[in-house]
């Protein structure tokens, strides 16, 4: 199962993707689905087993436009 981490800031989505890549965690960047209520945003999709790592990276990098992590 995959998790999705939507961002209001496109730049911050890219920062999370790079940080996950540095941890050797596969991820992809997608347009944020409209049902999450964010227009013009990007989301990072990754395997759910890395959710805690993603949360840690979001916190460490100060990615304040994060809307959380969803299944």
N, CA, C and O atoms as CSV, one atom per row, in Angstrom:
chain,resi,resn,atom,element,x,y,z
A,1,UNK,N,N,0.856,-1.182,0.000
A,1,UNK,CA,C,0.000,0.000,0.000
A,1,UNK,C,C,0.896,1.236,0.000
A,1,UNK,O,O,1.953,1.251,0.630
A,2,UNK,N,N,0.462,2.259,-0.707
A,2,UNK,CA,C,1.221,3.504,-0.771
A,2,UNK,C,C,0.593,4.580,0.095
A,2,UNK,O,O,-0.612,4.579,0.348
A,3,UNK,N,N,1.431,5.490,0.540
A,3,UNK,CA,C,0.988,6.687,1.243
A,3,UNK,C,C,1.220,7.883,0.341
A,3,UNK,O,O,2.051,7.846,-0.567
A,4,UNK,N,N,0.473,8.944,0.607
A,4,UNK,CA,C,0.626,10.174,-0.158
A,4,UNK,C,C,0.825,11.335,0.818
A,4,UNK,O,O,0.118,11.459,1.818
A,5,UNK,N,N,1.800,12.175,0.501
A,5,UNK,CA,C,2.088,13.356,1.324
A,5,UNK,C,C,1.879,14.594,0.456
A,5,UNK,O,O,2.766,14.968,-0.311
A,6,UNK,N,N,0.710,15.236,0.572
A,6,UNK,CA,C,0.438,16.437,-0.217
A,6,UNK,C,C,1.071,17.687,0.401
A,6,UNK,O,O,1.226,17.788,1.618
A,7,UNK,N,N,1.429,18.622,-0.459
A,7,UNK,CA,C,2.034,19.886,-0.038
A,7,UNK,C,C,1.344,21.049,-0.736
A,7,UNK,O,O,0.899,20.930,-1.878
A,8,UNK,N,N,1.262,22.164,-0.040
A,8,UNK,CA,C,0.779,23.405,-0.659
A,8,UNK,C,C,1.881,24.020,-1.516
A,8,UNK,O,O,1.601,24.729,-2.483
A,9,UNK,N,N,3.120,23.749,-1.162
A,9,UNK,CA,C,4.277,24.299,-1.873
A,9,UNK,C,C,4.905,23.225,-2.755
A,9,UNK,O,O,5.277,22.150,-2.283
A,10,UNK,N,N,5.013,23.536,-4.036
A,10,UNK,CA,C,5.642,22.600,-4.965
A,10,UNK,C,C,7.112,22.382,-4.585
A,10,UNK,O,O,7.620,21.263,-4.664
A,11,UNK,N,N,7.782,23.450,-4.177
A,11,UNK,CA,C,9.193,23.362,-3.801
A,11,UNK,C,C,9.425,22.441,-2.620
A,11,UNK,O,O,10.413,21.707,-2.584
A,12,UNK,N,N,8.518,22.474,-1.651
A,12,UNK,CA,C,8.672,21.617,-0.477
A,12,UNK,C,C,8.395,20.155,-0.817
A,12,UNK,O,O,9.004,19.261,-0.229
A,13,UNK,N,N,7.496,19.902,-1.745
A,13,UNK,CA,C,7.267,18.527,-2.204
A,13,UNK,C,C,8.549,17.985,-2.839
A,13,UNK,O,O,8.925,16.835,-2.616
A,14,UNK,N,N,9.202,18.815,-3.618
A,14,UNK,CA,C,10.458,18.397,-4.243
A,14,UNK,C,C,11.542,18.157,-3.199
A,14,UNK,O,O,12.355,17.245,-3.346
A,15,UNK,N,N,11.558,18.971,-2.147
A,15,UNK,CA,C,12.541,18.775,-1.067
A,15,UNK,C,C,12.331,17.441,-0.371
A,15,UNK,O,O,13.300,16.743,-0.075
A,16,UNK,N,N,11.073,17.072,-0.102
A,16,UNK,CA,C,10.815,15.780,0.523
A,16,UNK,C,C,11.246,14.654,-0.409
A,16,UNK,O,O,11.863,13.686,0.035
A,17,UNK,N,N,10.932,14.769,-1.676
A,17,UNK,CA,C,11.316,13.729,-2.628
A,17,UNK,C,C,12.835,13.543,-2.641
A,17,UNK,O,O,13.323,12.413,-2.621
A,18,UNK,N,N,13.576,14.644,-2.673
A,18,UNK,CA,C,15.047,14.559,-2.652
A,18,UNK,C,C,15.529,13.919,-1.358
A,18,UNK,O,O,16.432,13.083,-1.379
A,19,UNK,N,N,14.936,14.305,-0.233
A,19,UNK,CA,C,15.347,13.748,1.061
A,19,UNK,C,C,15.066,12.241,1.106
A,19,UNK,O,O,15.884,11.476,1.618
A,20,UNK,N,N,13.926,11.815,0.578
A,20,UNK,CA,C,13.626,10.381,0.522
A,20,UNK,C,C,14.627,9.665,-0.388
A,20,UNK,O,O,15.084,8.567,-0.070
A,21,UNK,N,N,14.961,10.284,-1.507
A,21,UNK,CA,C,15.961,9.690,-2.406
A,21,UNK,C,C,17.296,9.512,-1.696
A,21,UNK,O,O,17.963,8.494,-1.882
A,22,UNK,N,N,17.691,10.487,-0.887
A,22,UNK,CA,C,18.945,10.394,-0.142
A,22,UNK,C,C,18.920,9.242,0.856
A,22,UNK,O,O,19.967,8.696,1.204
A,23,UNK,N,N,17.724,8.871,1.316
A,23,UNK,CA,C,17.552,7.735,2.231
A,23,UNK,C,C,17.330,6.429,1.453
A,23,UNK,O,O,17.060,5.383,2.043
A,24,UNK,N,N,17.447,6.506,0.119
A,24,UNK,CA,C,17.249,5.357,-0.773
A,24,UNK,C,C,15.832,4.795,-0.667
A,24,UNK,O,O,15.628,3.581,-0.667
A,25,UNK,N,N,14.859,5.703,-0.576
A,25,UNK,CA,C,13.446,5.331,-0.514
A,25,UNK,C,C,12.790,5.749,-1.830
A,25,UNK,O,O,12.757,6.930,-2.175
A,26,UNK,N,N,12.275,4.772,-2.547
A,26,UNK,CA,C,11.617,5.043,-3.821
A,26,UNK,C,C,10.381,5.899,-3.596
A,26,UNK,O,O,9.625,5.681,-2.649
A,27,UNK,N,N,10.184,6.876,-4.477
A,27,UNK,CA,C,9.026,7.756,-4.394
A,27,UNK,C,C,8.754,8.359,-5.758
A,27,UNK,O,O,9.616,8.368,-6.636
A,28,UNK,N,N,7.546,8.859,-5.919
A,28,UNK,CA,C,7.199,9.587,-7.137
A,28,UNK,C,C,6.463,10.859,-6.746
A,28,UNK,O,O,5.856,10.946,-5.679
A,29,UNK,N,N,6.532,11.828,-7.621
A,29,UNK,CA,C,5.821,13.091,-7.423
A,29,UNK,C,C,4.632,13.100,-8.372
A,29,UNK,O,O,4.768,12.830,-9.565
A,30,UNK,N,N,3.462,13.415,-7.820
A,30,UNK,CA,C,2.231,13.459,-8.614
A,30,UNK,C,C,1.488,14.755,-8.300
A,30,UNK,O,O,1.733,15.397,-7.278
A,31,UNK,N,N,0.578,15.126,-9.195
A,31,UNK,CA,C,-0.313,16.237,-8.893
A,31,UNK,C,C,-1.215,15.806,-7.742
A,31,UNK,O,O,-1.703,14.676,-7.717
A,32,UNK,N,N,-1.429,16.695,-6.807
A,32,UNK,CA,C,-2.279,16.369,-5.664
A,32,UNK,C,C,-3.709,16.134,-6.134
A,32,UNK,O,O,-4.272,16.964,-6.848
A,33,UNK,N,N,-4.296,15.017,-5.742
A,33,UNK,CA,C,-5.694,14.751,-6.128
A,33,UNK,C,C,-6.626,15.840,-5.589
A,33,UNK,O,O,-6.466,16.285,-4.453
A,34,UNK,N,N,-7.575,16.258,-6.383
A,34,UNK,CA,C,-8.510,17.316,-5.990
A,34,UNK,C,C,-9.280,16.968,-4.719
A,34,UNK,O,O,-9.647,17.857,-3.951
A,35,UNK,N,N,-9.524,15.688,-4.499
A,35,UNK,CA,C,-10.311,15.296,-3.322
A,35,UNK,C,C,-9.611,15.641,-2.012
A,35,UNK,O,O,-10.244,15.635,-0.956
A,36,UNK,N,N,-8.309,15.944,-2.065
A,36,UNK,CA,C,-7.597,16.374,-0.862
A,36,UNK,C,C,-7.725,17.881,-0.641
A,36,UNK,O,O,-7.241,18.408,0.361
A,37,UNK,N,N,-8.379,18.573,-1.578
A,37,UNK,CA,C,-8.712,19.983,-1.380
A,37,UNK,C,C,-7.577,20.963,-1.580
A,37,UNK,O,O,-7.614,22.069,-1.039
A,38,UNK,N,N,-6.566,20.580,-2.347
A,38,UNK,CA,C,-5.448,21.485,-2.608
A,38,UNK,C,C,-5.287,21.610,-4.103
A,38,UNK,O,O,-5.069,20.616,-4.797
A,39,UNK,N,N,-5.394,22.843,-4.609
A,39,UNK,CA,C,-5.193,23.027,-6.034
A,39,UNK,C,C,-3.751,23.449,-6.290
A,39,UNK,O,O,-3.127,24.097,-5.450
A,40,UNK,N,N,-3.242,23.085,-7.428
A,40,UNK,CA,C,-1.893,23.452,-7.860
A,40,UNK,C,C,-0.794,22.904,-6.954
A,40,UNK,O,O,0.325,23.418,-6.959
A,41,UNK,N,N,-1.094,21.890,-6.192
A,41,UNK,CA,C,-0.081,21.322,-5.312
A,41,UNK,C,C,0.503,20.053,-5.878
A,41,UNK,O,O,-0.036,19.462,-6.813
A,42,UNK,N,N,1.606,19.647,-5.304
A,42,UNK,CA,C,2.225,18.376,-5.642
A,42,UNK,C,C,2.201,17.487,-4.416
A,42,UNK,O,O,2.162,17.965,-3.283
A,43,UNK,N,N,2.224,16.198,-4.657
A,43,UNK,CA,C,2.273,15.222,-3.580
A,43,UNK,C,C,3.402,14.251,-3.848
A,43,UNK,O,O,3.804,14.034,-4.991
A,44,UNK,N,N,3.905,13.673,-2.774
A,44,UNK,CA,C,4.940,12.655,-2.872
A,44,UNK,C,C,4.294,11.330,-2.459
A,44,UNK,O,O,3.667,11.237,-1.403
A,45,UNK,N,N,4.454,10.320,-3.294
A,45,UNK,CA,C,3.886,9.003,-3.035
A,45,UNK,C,C,5.036,8.037,-2.743
A,45,UNK,O,O,6.040,8.017,-3.455
A,46,UNK,N,N,4.875,7.239,-1.686
A,46,UNK,CA,C,5.914,6.303,-1.274
A,46,UNK,C,C,5.265,5.136,-0.538
A,46,UNK,O,O,4.094,5.209,-0.166
A,47,UNK,N,N,6.013,4.073,-0.331
A,47,UNK,CA,C,5.504,2.892,0.363
A,47,UNK,C,C,5.187,3.236,1.808
A,47,UNK,O,O,5.928,3.971,2.460
A,48,UNK,N,N,4.068,2.692,2.307
A,48,UNK,CA,C,3.610,3.012,3.660
A,48,UNK,C,C,4.599,2.634,4.749
A,48,UNK,O,O,4.560,3.213,5.835
A,49,UNK,N,N,5.478,1.689,4.492
A,49,UNK,CA,C,6.432,1.296,5.544
A,49,UNK,C,C,7.453,2.391,5.836
A,49,UNK,O,O,8.199,2.299,6.811
A,50,UNK,N,N,7.492,3.429,4.995
A,50,UNK,CA,C,8.411,4.541,5.217
A,50,UNK,C,C,7.722,5.792,5.751
A,50,UNK,O,O,8.301,6.878,5.723
A,51,UNK,N,N,6.495,5.651,6.235
A,51,UNK,CA,C,5.732,6.810,6.710
A,51,UNK,C,C,6.440,7.527,7.858
A,51,UNK,O,O,6.498,8.757,7.873
A,52,UNK,N,N,6.974,6.783,8.808
A,52,UNK,CA,C,7.657,7.427,9.940
A,52,UNK,C,C,8.913,8.164,9.491
A,52,UNK,O,O,9.220,9.239,10.007
A,53,UNK,N,N,9.638,7.593,8.535
A,53,UNK,CA,C,10.816,8.271,7.988
A,53,UNK,C,C,10.396,9.557,7.301
A,53,UNK,O,O,11.051,10.588,7.462
A,54,UNK,N,N,9.309,9.510,6.535
A,54,UNK,CA,C,8.818,10.709,5.855
A,54,UNK,C,C,8.402,11.774,6.866
A,54,UNK,O,O,8.707,12.952,6.682
A,55,UNK,N,N,7.708,11.371,7.933
A,55,UNK,CA,C,7.315,12.335,8.970
A,55,UNK,C,C,8.546,12.988,9.605
A,55,UNK,O,O,8.571,14.195,9.845
A,56,UNK,N,N,9.568,12.162,9.871
A,56,UNK,CA,C,10.802,12.685,10.459
A,56,UNK,C,C,11.456,13.688,9.522
A,56,UNK,O,O,11.898,14.749,9.962
A,57,UNK,N,N,11.523,13.366,8.241
A,57,UNK,CA,C,12.146,14.263,7.273
A,57,UNK,C,C,11.358,15.565,7.118
A,57,UNK,O,O,11.946,16.640,7.007
A,58,UNK,N,N,10.038,15.467,7.111
A,58,UNK,CA,C,9.204,16.671,7.027
A,58,UNK,C,C,9.503,17.586,8.205
A,58,UNK,O,O,9.613,18.801,8.041
A,59,UNK,N,N,9.633,17.010,9.381
A,59,UNK,CA,C,9.934,17.790,10.581
A,59,UNK,C,C,11.349,18.360,10.540
A,59,UNK,O,O,11.546,19.552,10.778
A,60,UNK,N,N,12.319,17.524,10.243
A,60,UNK,CA,C,13.724,17.955,10.223
A,60,UNK,C,C,13.974,19.047,9.197
A,60,UNK,O,O,14.748,19.972,9.445
A,61,UNK,N,N,13.321,18.943,8.041
A,61,UNK,CA,C,13.531,19.911,6.955
A,61,UNK,C,C,12.654,21.145,7.104
A,61,UNK,O,O,12.781,22.090,6.326
A,62,UNK,N,N,11.760,21.151,8.098
A,62,UNK,CA,C,10.888,22.300,8.315
A,62,UNK,C,C,9.919,22.537,7.163
A,62,UNK,O,O,9.698,23.678,6.757
A,63,UNK,N,N,9.349,21.472,6.643
A,63,UNK,CA,C,8.447,21.561,5.488
A,63,UNK,C,C,7.033,21.889,5.979
A,63,UNK,O,O,6.194,21.005,6.147
A,64,UNK,N,N,6.801,23.168,6.200
A,64,UNK,CA,C,5.570,23.629,6.844
A,64,UNK,C,C,4.340,23.604,5.946
A,64,UNK,O,O,3.222,23.759,6.438
A,65,UNK,N,N,4.517,23.415,4.655
A,65,UNK,CA,C,3.337,23.376,3.772
A,65,UNK,C,C,2.779,21.964,3.659
A,65,UNK,O,O,1.843,21.729,2.895
A,66,UNK,N,N,3.342,21.025,4.410
A,66,UNK,CA,C,2.841,19.651,4.407
A,66,UNK,C,C,1.434,19.599,4.985
A,66,UNK,O,O,1.130,20.259,5.978
A,67,UNK,N,N,0.579,18.798,4.342
A,67,UNK,CA,C,-0.795,18.612,4.820
A,67,UNK,C,C,-0.954,17.287,5.551
A,67,UNK,O,O,-2.071,16.887,5.879
A,68,UNK,N,N,0.160,16.604,5.808
A,68,UNK,CA,C,0.120,15.323,6.497
A,68,UNK,C,C,0.444,14.190,5.547
A,68,UNK,O,O,0.870,14.399,4.411
A,69,UNK,N,N,0.231,12.984,6.046
A,69,UNK,CA,C,0.463,11.781,5.257
A,69,UNK,C,C,-0.802,10.947,5.301
A,69,UNK,O,O,-1.348,10.679,6.372
A,70,UNK,N,N,-1.265,10.536,4.123
A,70,UNK,CA,C,-2.520,9.806,3.994
A,70,UNK,C,C,-2.301,8.492,3.266
A,70,UNK,O,O,-1.362,8.349,2.483
A,71,UNK,N,N,-3.190,7.525,3.538
A,71,UNK,CA,C,-3.156,6.261,2.797
A,71,UNK,C,C,-3.925,6.383,1.521
A,71,UNK,O,O,-4.013,5.421,0.758
